[in-house]
Amino acid sequence: MDDLDRRIVTALQRGIAVVPRPFAAAARDLGIDEATLILKLKNLLAQGALTRFGPLFNADRLGGAFTLCAMSVPAHDFERVCGIVNAFREVAHNYEREHRLNMWFVLATADPAQIAEVRGRIESATGYPVIDLPKIDEYFVGLELAA
């Protein structure tokens, strides 16, 4: 990452304006043009320096719910189960960990009561139990990259 990449990551994790041209506004604050900002973000994603760039909604503040889930899936069945889990529109993201609980994903639903129902549907579809790890406290850790 170069100095501009670091400034972009640091600035955008603090938030982005909800305006008709959010990338133009963010670019202006960074002293660059909109096309450069968009290209830099695409490159950071392509290089793997960023794994995701997009909005983060607080489902619970919008009246919905979300929870972190974990599963223990045998290596020989991981890809099949991953495909099934990812097909659920309520799954926000899914990632593999090197641990007995090797599949982790977030469920987000419009209604808190739907969490248990969707979790049950995933268990039925995959044949594996889903461990529900609901949020008790929330912490935010910012990443400040020296430019």
C-alpha positions in Angstrom: 0.0 0.0 0.0 1.2 3.5 -0.8 0.6 6.6 1.2 -2.6 7.5 -0.7 -3.9 3.9 -0.1 -3.3 4.3 3.6 -5.1 7.7 3.7 -8.0 6.3 1.8 -8.5 3.3 4.1 -8.1 5.5 7.2 -10.6 8.1 5.9 -13.3 5.8 4.6 -13.5 3.6 7.6 -14.6 6.7 9.5 -17.6 7.0 7.3 -18.7 8.2 3.9 -21.2 11.0 3.2 -24.7 10.0 2.2 -24.9 12.4 -0.7 -25.7 11.9 -4.5 -22.0 11.5 -5.3 -20.4 9.9 -2.2 -17.1 9.0 -3.9 -16.7 12.5 -5.3 -17.2 14.0 -1.8 -14.7 11.5 -0.3 -12.2 12.2 -3.0 -12.5 15.9 -2.6 -11.7 15.5 1.2 -8.7 13.4 0.2 -7.5 16.0 -2.3 -8.0 13.6 -5.3 -10.6 13.1 -8.0 -13.4 10.7 -7.9 -12.1 8.4 -10.7 -8.7 8.0 -8.8 -10.5 7.1 -5.6 -12.7 4.5 -7.3 -9.6 3.0 -9.2 -7.6 2.9 -5.9 -10.4 1.0 -4.2 -10.8 -1.4 -7.0 -7.0 -2.1 -6.9 -7.0 -2.5 -3.1 -9.8 -5.1 -3.5 -8.1 -6.9 -6.4 -4.8 -7.1 -4.5 -6.5 -8.5 -1.4 -5.4 -5.5 0.7 -9.2 -5.0 1.3 -11.4 -8.0 1.3 -14.7 -6.0 1.3 -15.8 -2.5 0.7 -19.4 -1.6 1.3 -22.0 -0.3 3.7 -22.4 -1.7 7.2 -25.9 -1.5 8.4 -26.9 -1.8 12.1 -29.8 -4.2 11.5 -30.8 -4.1 15.2 -31.2 -0.3 15.0 -33.4 -0.7 11.9 -35.7 -3.0 13.8 -34.1 -6.2 12.5 -31.5 -8.5 14.0 -28.1 -10.0 13.3 -26.0 -12.7 15.0 -22.7 -14.4 14.4 -22.9 -18.1 13.7 -20.3 -20.8 13.7 -20.3 -24.4 12.4 -17.9 -27.4 12.5 -17.8 -28.8 9.0 -15.6 -31.7 7.9 -13.0 -30.6 5.3 -14.4 -33.0 2.7 -17.8 -31.4 3.0 -16.8 -27.7 3.4 -17.4 -26.5 -0.2 -20.8 -28.1 -0.4 -21.9 -26.6 2.9 -20.4 -23.3 2.1 -22.5 -23.1 -1.1 -25.7 -24.0 0.8 -25.0 -21.4 3.5 -24.1 -18.7 1.0 -27.4 -19.3 -0.9 -29.4 -18.0 2.1 -30.1 -14.3 1.4 -29.9 -13.7 5.2 -26.2 -14.6 5.2 -24.2 -11.4 5.1 -20.8 -13.0 4.7 -19.1 -16.3 5.3 -15.5 -17.2 6.1 -13.3 -20.1 6.9 -11.2 -20.4 10.1 -8.5 -22.8 11.1 -10.3 -24.1 14.2 -12.7 -26.8 15.1 -15.4 -24.3 14.4 -14.2 -23.7 10.9 -17.2 -21.9 9.2 -18.3 -18.5 10.5 -21.0 -16.3 9.1 -23.4 -13.5 10.0 -27.1 -13.8 9.8 -29.1 -10.6 9.3 -32.9 -10.6 9.4 -35.7 -8.1 9.2 -37.3 -9.5 12.3 -35.4 -10.8 15.4 -37.7 -13.8 15.6 -36.4 -14.9 12.2 -32.9 -15.6 13.4 -33.8 -19.0 15.0 -36.0 -19.9 12.0 -33.2 -19.3 9.5 -30.6 -21.0 11.7 -32.9 -24.0 11.8 -33.3 -24.0 8.0 -29.5 -23.9 7.5 -29.1 -26.8 9.9 -31.8 -28.8 8.0 -30.2 -28.0 4.6 -26.6 -28.8 5.6 -27.1 -31.5 8.2 -24.8 -29.7 10.7 -25.6 -27.8 13.8 -25.3 -24.0 13.8 -24.0 -22.3 16.9 -25.5 -18.9 17.6 -23.2 -16.3 19.1 -25.3 -13.2 19.6 -23.7 -9.8 20.3 -23.6 -9.0 24.0 -21.4 -5.9 23.8 -20.2 -3.9 20.8 -16.7 -2.6 20.3 -15.2 -0.7 17.4 -11.6 -1.0 16.7 -10.3 1.6 14.2 -7.4 1.0 11.9 -5.2 4.0 11.5 -2.6 3.5 8.8 0.3 5.9 8.9 0.6 7.8 5.6 
